[in-house]
């Protein structure tokens, strides 16, 4: 992510175009995105410390790119609420 919000911040993006989570209809695809985020966090070595996975949906949800994608953030303590 060019606007990284944590020491580790990567995106998981499906090849299939889906504008928002509201339009998603394939549970297997959404599951695969989540499992891919988990695998990458493990491969990068920060899964055991913890990380956050986020998908924004529509304007009030913070979505600015209308192609679904997961943000995976880690490498520091993440506070709540996020913003």
N, C-alpha and C positions, 0 to 999 in steps of 0.2 A: 504494500500500500504506500503510495507516495506521501500520504499524510499520516505516517505511522504514529500510533497512540501508545505504543509500548515497545520495549526493546525487541520483542518478537511480535510482528504484525504481518500476517500473510492472508491472502484471499484464496478461497476455494470457489471456482467458477465452473458451472456446467457448460458443456458444448451446446446443449439444446437451449434455444432462446425461450425464456419465460420472463415476462416483464416484472411481475411481483409475486410474492408468496401467495397472494390471493388467487392467482391464476394457476398455481401448481396443482397437479392432479395425480402425480406418480409418487406414491410413498417410497418406492424403492430408490428413486432418484434423490429425494430429500435425505433418506437414510444414508445413501452412498456419500453425499456431501459431508454429513456429520462424521462418518467413519473415516473419510479422507482427512478431515481436519485433525482427528485424533491420531491417525497414523503419522501425519507430518509433525505434530507436536511431539510425539514419541521420538521420531527420527531426529528432530532438532534438539532433543534432550531436555525439554522443559515440561513434559506432561506430568511428571510426578509432583512437581511444585505447584501446578495448577495453571489453568488458563480459562479464558472466556471465549465463547463462540456466539456471534451476533449476526442476525440477518435483519436489516432494516426493511420496512414495508411502507411505501408511499410517503408523501411529503412530511406529514406530521411524525412519522416514524423515523425520519432522517434519511430516507432513500434519495439519492441524487443520481444514481446510475440505474436505469430501468432494464436491468438484466440481473436476475437473482444471483446472489453470491454470499458466501459466509465470510465474515471477518473472524480471524482467530488471533487473540491477543494473549501474550504471556511474557514472562521474564521479569515481572515485578508484581507487587501486591496490588490488586485491582480493587478500588473502593466501590461502594454502592450507596446511593444510586449513581449511575454512570453519568447523568447529565440531564 
